[in-house]
Amino acid sequence: MSWRPQYRSSKFRNVYGKVASREHCFDGIPITKNVHDNHFCAVNARFLAIVTESAGGGSFLVIPLEQTGRIEPNYPKVCGHQGNVLDIKWNPFIENIIASCSEDTSVRIWEIPEGGLKRNMTEAVLELYGFFVGLVEWHPTTNNILFSAGYDYKVLIWNLDIGDPVKMIDCHTDVILCMSFNTDGSLLATTCKDKKLRVVEPRSGRVLQEASCKNHRVNRVVFLGSTKRLLTTGVSRWNTRQIVRWEDLSMPLIEEEIGGVSGLLFPFYDADTHMLYLAGKGDGNIRYYEIGSEKPYLSYLMEFRSPAPQKGLGVMPKHGLDVSACEVFRFYKLITLKGLIEPISMIVPRRSETYQEDIYPMTPGTEPALTPDEWLSGVNRDPILMSLKEGYKKTSKIVFKAPVREKKSVVVNGIDLLENVPPRTENELLRMFFRQQDEIRRLKDDLSQKDIRIRQLQLELKNLRNSPKSN
């Protein structure tokens, strides 16, 4: 019997990446040089936001998607932070609301005017102060619920209707690296520098599952849709990139090394097509796979190759895709060396120009399924689905209303966040150390001058006592 290769039938086997032409890119952008392992980019159906390099504080650009081409150096910025901006995320239900976090220990909510910025924006509609924050995430089904995490080893849950934190998750022992929700937002998966992967019930803060990754130093995690399955990226014992799929955190289902080199892998999962995209920080390749419920569980499809290294990637929500071109995913690639943002469309090749229902199932839309009070009371609800065939470009009618802030203290789990000094970054600690050293030297100089003056006065007094007139 002759040997025949085994081909796996898949409608996504020939998906390819298409780079936008130069006039449809965003050029001349001073992309931040911060080495934090975030994307520094966020995109929705109306705006593209990019963290920029700036002096004397932190800033980011917000550009309407139709305003492609070269961006002027004096283009208006969002520049209200006093420290470097570390993360930005668009509200999934209100397209002109964006959250940012910074080294100045604040999370700020910004309302972008229609048509984009006409002048620099320095005043946020809401400022949230707590510990030092490196990550922000919006709840996937509830409006105005925001999660923040970072270098204080805690996750704070903010109810933006009242402008205060309502819960604190305090189960980590080191810096939190990544957060990911399941489809209805009832479970939160986190990765941490303590090499542990956790699945947490966010409202109670109770750890439901925990894995100590000895052979797989985990960096990033994503929930695989509505299932309890997880996929993590990290580093193997041989210091090479590795992906691991978890059915149960007691034992990895599959482990696979990627590329044989070290570095960070950003995972992106599309629950509608069951496709996983892996993008390496510092290289230009994007690998994509199909996730299955049976062996081999993870099927390699193809790889998009580019010589330009990527610093981070923004991802367009489903309702912002071009369904007429059979586009199933779109990246916005940050190329720091060129100051360029490059859209990359992942396209399923089809001959027919009609709407392809098999690749565009009902998908989570722009309407929240829950209010903050409902979710905090324990209600879970799947996202409200929408069809991409008709009316998918309708904008949400929800308007963000900032609460009136009169409260002087913010107490969570018995801790007043405004009275507790937040942890400092390494740069801040060094600056503080040198300032203290300068202050110590100044005080020593003052003391030495005072000692000299005291000796002079003592000598003058002694001379006065020994003089004939004093006798």
Secondary structure, DSSP 8 states (H G I E B T S, - for coil): ----------TTTT-EEEE--GGGSEES--B-----SS--EEE-SSEEEEEE--SSSEEEEEEETT--EE--TT---EEEESS-EEEEEE-SS-TTEEEEEETTSEEEEEE--TTS-SS-B---SEEEE-S-EEEEEE-SSBTTEEEEEETTS-EEEEETTTTEEEEEE---SS-EEEEEE-TTSS-EEEEETTSEEEEEETTTTEEEEEEE-SSEEEEEEEE-TTSS-EEEEEEETTS-EEEEEEEETTEEEEEEE-TT--S-EEEEEETTTTEEEEEETTS--EEEEEE-SSTTSEEEEEEE--SS--S-EEE--GGGS-GGGTEEEEEEEEEGGGTEEEEEEEE---S--S--TTT---EE-SS-SB-HHHHHTT------EE-SSSSTT--------------S--EETTEETTTS-----HHHHHHHHHHHHHHHHHHHHHHHHHHHHHHHHHHHHHHHHHSTTT-
